[in-house]
Amino acid sequence: MKNVEELLSGITVVERKGAAVSKVSGVESDSRQVKPGYLFVAVRGASVDGHTFIPQAMAQGAKVIVCEEFPTELNGEVSYIKVDDSAVAFGLLASAWYGNPSRELTLVGVTGTNGKTTTATLLYEMFRSLGYKAGLLSTVCNYIDTVKVPATHTTPDPLHLHRLLREMVDAGCQYAFMEVSSHSAAQHRIAGLDFDGAIFTNLTRDHIDYHKTVEAYLKAKKSFFDGLPEGSFALTNIDDKSGLVMLQNTRAEKHTYSLRTMADFKARIIESRIDGMTLEINGKTVEVMFVGKFNAYNLLAVYGATCLLGQNPDEVLRKMSLLVPVAGRFQTLHSSRGYTVIVDYAHTPDALNNVLTSIREVLGNRGHIITVVGAGGNRDKGKRPMMAREAVNLSDRVILTSDNPRFENPNDILNDMLAGLDAEQRRKTLTQVDRREAIRTATQFANPGDVILVAGKGHEDYQEIEGVKHHFDDKEEVEKLFAEEQA
């Protein structure tokens, strides 16, 4: 049981009605999870309004209701608390319920269209290699120091999020690194978090199905920086046109990184190989096991943030040379037949361009690029023809296939992608709805020295079809084909 007034201490209450309730046995925003004595927060979601579930929450024993509008019928034994924004209140209540764990951690958030997972994960790996206990909240997986906790969302709901942070504190973690998605910022799922730093990677078209416009998408990312407290740091990529926008209204200490111009943290690529590259960072050389300009940016962000958190720059570079790529992010597999397969999560036009450009820069004219790519169903349709064009323009052969069709007909998605291609481009393009067969076809086309890019799903180990998730892992499929080649 926890004191209601203590839970509400950081929240501005607009009005109260009903009974005076002093203690509650839990906090919840899902009426189905409410138990007797709980505090229920009625949150307005993108598709569901929690206010409609207030009667159900009370029927299940809720004693305190936090809402933006009082229900028409009040129960005299229930306390009703009106707030301006119940989503923000839920974040603050979740934090208070778990004892405000983010205040006991050095918490750094990473936002941007591409690079969030890699940057957050490498920061986690970096600090563990430096001898610290650390936590990670990411798209691929959450970690409480060494304990793996499966991830369901890029940024969990507030209750789950603050519970994970409390478990990190209890496990002795000093640092935590997390991806901050545009959805979580827009929906105030990061309310109640005490950030010590924030990193902006880049911004290109994504999630337009949710945000409707690029401007709204940008505004969601920027709101994260606007909310940073004094004493924290804001590290931004000034080579991106939105980089300086992030710093406009922040109270945090401002820092920059760049591959093209003067910045606090500056890098350049000296040499690229298919399995790594040589970087110069702030005048010092380091060999890394990563490929591509986009990864140079990610590593530079990791370097900058680690230094801003007080670590020795030379030791940071030494540890950086030992870091390995994140699962499903430019993951390189070598066939006994002499070709290479790269599995990558690239699922936006810009990400696809970044990966294919990096492959071409390393490959030169020594081999062909064969790209297997699709687009997700029930998401931004506008990027589908753009994805197809990027793939065709930067590849020698393209096989368009299914990604996660969800509730759409996979053929309709492929037709949307084909609509972006002219007759000449279609001549080097195949369509194969079955993703397994598409990957197999690509390996049959490949000759020694060629590179196959299997893009769009990366770390995901499923395909979502008609609401059902079927096991499917690009890396596993490639490895099965390699085993067949050797049989």
N, C-alpha and C positions, 0 to 999 in steps of 0.2 A: 504493500500500500504506500502511496506517495501523496504528499500534501498538494492539494489543488492550487493554492495560492503560490506555492513555490514553483510549480510547473508553469504558471502563468506570469511569472515575474518579469520575463522579457517581452511580453506581448501587450499591446495596447488594446484594452477592452473598451468597446463602444457602448455596450449596454448589457445588463443582466436581467434575467427573469427567472421565476420559479424558485425552487428550494435552495437552501444553503447547504452545499455538499462540501465537506472538508477534505475527504480522502478518496482516491480512486485506485483500483487494482490493476489498471492497464490503460494504454492509449492505442487507438486504432482508427483507421479511416475506411476499412473494409467492413461493412456492417455484418457480413457473414462470419467474421472472426471475433465479433464482440462477445464478451462474457459478462456475467453479473458484476456490477461495480465498476465498469469501464468508463473511460472518457471517449466519446466518439466525435471525430472531426468530419464535418460534412464538406468535402472538397469538390469543387467544380472541375471535372476533368474535360478532356478534349471531346469525349463522346458520351460520358455519363456524369450526371450531377449528383453528388453525394447527398444533397438536400432531400432528394426523393427517397432516400433510404433511412431517414431519421426515424420513422415509425418502426421499421424493422430493427434498428439498433436499440430502440427503447424496449421493444418486445423481447430482445435477447438480454436485457438487464442493464443497458447503459444508464448511468446516473448523472453524467454531465454531457451536454451537447454543445460543441463549439461550432458556430455557423455564421454565415453572412446575412441570413434572413431567418427570423424566428418562424417555426411552423405555425400553422393556423390554430392547431389544437395543442395546448400545453398540458403536461402531466405535472401535478402539484408536487410530486416526489422527485422530480428531475430538475437539475440546474441547467439553464440555457445561457450561453455566453456568446454575445455577438461581437465579431471582429471584422475589420475591413477586408482582409484577405485570408481565407481559411487555409489555403495552400501554404502560405508563409507561416501561419500559426502552427500548422502540422509539423513543419520542419523544426520550428523552435521547440514545440512540445516533445517531439521525438528526441531531440538533442538533450533537453532537460531530463526526460525520463531515464536516459542512459548516463546521466551525470556529465553532460557536455564533454564527451571524450575528445573531440577535435582540439579542445584547448590544451590537452595534455600531450598532443602530438605536434610535430612539425609537419603540416599538411600542405602539399603542393598540388594544384590542379592543372591539367593540360587540356586546352580546347583548340578547335580548328577542324577543318574538313578532313584533312589527311594527316597522318603521323601521330595522332593521339595515343594509340595503343603502343606503338613502338617507343615513343618518347617516355610515356609513363612507366612502361615495363623496364626499359633500360635504366631509368632513374632508380627503380626498385632494385634491380640487379647491381647497379653501381654501389648503392649504399650498403647492400649486404656484403659486397666484396670488400668494402672499406671497413667492415667489422661491426656494422650496426644491425640491429633488428629492425625490420621494416615491413610495412603492409602495402598491398596493391589492390586497387579497385579498377578493373579494366573490362573491355569487351570480351576478351579471351578467357580470363579467369581471375578470380580474386585470391589473394594470398594473405594469410595472417602469419607473418614471418615465413616459415617453411610449409605451413599447412595450407593445402589447396582447397578453395571453396568455389564450386561451380558458379559461373556468372550467367544471369538471365537477361540483364539489361546493361547498357553501357554505364548508366548511373542508376543504382537501385532506388527503390522508394525510400522515403526518409527513415521509416522505422527500421528497415533492413540495413540501410546505410549506417545509421548511428549505432546499431547493434554490432555491426562488423567493426566499426571504429573502437567501440568499447572492448571488444574481444582483442583487438590489436594492442590497446593500452594494457589490458590484463596480461597479455603474453609478453609484455616488456618492450614492445616496439617503440622506437623514438621517432620514426619517420613514417609517413604514409603518402603515397602518390596515387592520384586518381584521374581518370578521364572525366571531363565535364562536357557532356553532350549539350547541343543546342536545346533539345527537348527538356532536359533537366533544368536548364537555366530558365527557359520560358515558363515551365510549370512550377518553378520555385522549389524543386526537389533538393536544391543545395542550400536552402534556407537553414540557418542554425549552424552552419559550418564555419569554423574559424580558420581561414586560409592564411598561410604564411607566405605563399607565393603562387603565381599563376604564369602559365606559358601559353602564348598564341603561336600556332604553327603556320596556318594559311587559311584562306577561305575561297572556295570555289562552289559551283552549283551542287547542292545536295539537299535532301529533305524538303524540297519545294512542295511535295504533296501535303506536308504538315504546315510549314511556315507560309506557304502561298507565294511569297516573293523573296528574292535574294536580300532585299533591304530588311525584311523581318527576321530572316536568318542571321544576318549580320548583327542586328539589334540584340538578338538573344545572346549571341557570343559576347557582345560588348557589355551586356548587363552584368556578366560575371566579373569583368574587370572594374566596372563602376562600383561594385559592392565590396571590393577589397579594402581591408582596414589599413590605417596608417601603420607603418612599421613592417608591412609585407613588401614583397617585390613583384613587379610586373615585367616579364621578359617577353619581348615580341620580335617577330621576324619582320624586319623593315624592308625586305625585298618583296614582300607581299603588299599589294596596294591597300589592304585593310589593316596592315600592321600598326601604323601610327594611330589609326582610328581607335584602336583598343586602349591607347594611353590617354586619350583626350580628357576624360573625366575621372580618371582613377586617382585615389589618394595614396596608392602604393608608390614605392621608389621605382623609377622607370629605368629599364635597361633594354638594350637592343642586340640582335645578332644578325649577321649577313654573310653572304658569299660574294656579294657584288660591290659593296660600298663600305665606308667607314662605319664601324659599330663598336660597341663594348666588347663583343665577341665576334671575331672575324675568321673565316676559314676559306681555303681554296683547295680544290682537288688537284693533286700533283700527278697521280697516275691511277688508272682504273683497270681492274681485272674482273673476270667473271666471278671470282670468289673473294673479292676484297678491293681495297683502294688505299692509296697513300694520301693523307690529308696534312695540310699545314693549318694549325689552329693557333691564333695569336702568336705567330712567328715560330712555333715549334712543330716538328714533324711527328706524325703517329701513323702506324699501320693498323688498319681496322678490317674486320671480317664482314664488311657491308659494301654494297654496290649502289651507285647512283647518286645524283645530285640531291634527290629527295632525302636519302639517308644521311647525306652530309649535313643537311639542315637539321635532321632529327638528332644526330650526334652532337652538333654544335649547341643545340638547345639543352641537351643533357649536360654538356660540359659547362655551359654558362650557368645553369641552375645549380649544379653541384658546387661550383666556385662561389656563387652567391650565398650558398648555405654554409660557407666557411671552410670548405675543404681545400687542401693544397693543390694548386693547378698541375704541378708535375706528377703528383700521385694520381690525379684524376685521369691524365693522359695515359699513364701506365695501365691503370685498370681498364680504360676504354679499349685498349688494344686486345683485351681478353674477352670482351663482350661478344655474344653471338646473336644472330638475327632472331626475332620473335617468330613463333609458330605462325605459318601462313603469310608471312611478310617477306617477300623476295626469298622464299625458301628454295634452295638450289638442290636438285637431284640429278645424278649423272648416270646415264645408261651405259651398259657394256658395249652398246653399238656405237658409242662415240658422240651421241647428241646429249643435250642438257634440257631438263624440264625445270621451269621456275613456277612455283605455286605462289600466287599473291592475291591479297584481298581486294585489289583495285576494283572498285565498283562505281566510280564516278569518271566522267570524261577526263578530268584533269589527272586523277590518279593513274588511269590507263596510259595517258600520254607520258607521265613521269616514268613509269616502269618500262614502257617500250622504248622511250628515248634513251634510258640508261642501258638497256640491252644493246641497242644499236651502237651506242658510243663505245661499248666494250667489244662488240662483235665486228664492227667495221664492215668490210665486204667479204669476210671469211666464211660466212654461213648465212642461212636463211632464218627468218623469224616466222613461226607458225603460232597464231594466237587462237585460243579457245575461250570464248567469252559469251555471256548472256546478260540479261537484266532482270531484276526482281519484279514479280507481279504485285499489283495493288500498291504501287509506289509511283514516283514521279515519271510520267510517260515521256515528258519532254526531253529527258536525257538519253532515251533509247537510241534515236537516230544519231545523236552526238557520239555515243559510245561506239556505235558501228563505224562511224567515219574515222574516229581516232584509231581504232583497231586496223582498219584497211589501209589508212594512210601510212602507218608505221610498221606494217607487217608485209611479208611476202605472200602469205596465205592466211585466211581467216575462216574459222568454223564457228558459226553462231549457234548457240545451244541454250538449254534451260539453265536458269540459276535457281531461284526459289519462286516458282510460278504462283504460289499461294492459291488464290481463288480464280486466277485468270487462266484462259486457255493458252498454253505455251506457244502455240502457233501464232496467236494474235500478237504476242510479245515479239516473236521473231519477225513478223511482218512489220511491226513498228520500227524495228531496228533496220530492216532492209529498206524501208522508206527513205532512210537518210543517204542511200547509196545511188550513184548513177550507174549506167549500164556497164561502163568500164570497170568500176569498182566491184560490181556484182560478179564479174567474171572470175575474180580470184577469191570468191566467197562461197562457202557451202553452208547449208543449214542442217542441223541434226538435233532433233528435239531431245533425244536420249543423251544425257551428259556423259554417261559411261562410254557410249559408242563414239561420241565426239572426241573424247580424250584418246580412245584407241585409234581412231582414224588419224589424229594428229601424229601419233607415234609411228604409224605406217608410212606417212608422208616424209618423216624426218630422215635425213642423211647425217653422216658424221660431220660434226662442226655446227649443226643447226641448233637453234634454241626454240623450245616450245614454251609459250606462256599460257598457263591455265589460270585465268583471272576471274575474280568476282566473289569467291567464297572463302579463300584463304584457310583460316583456322576452323571454319564451320564444319561440323561432322554430320550434317543432315541436309536433306532437301525438303522444303515445305510444299506439299501438294494437296490442294483441297482441304486445308486445315490440319493435315496430318504430317508429322515430321518423320521422314524415312531416313535411316542411317545412310550417309553418303559423305565420304571424305576424299577430296581431290588427291591429297598426298597418298592415301592408301591405294587409290585406284592406279596411280602412276607406279607405285611400288609393286603392285600385282602384275602390271604389264611388264615391268623390268624382270620379274621372276620368270614370267613366261618366255621372255627373250633368252634367258639363260638355260631354260629347261631343255 
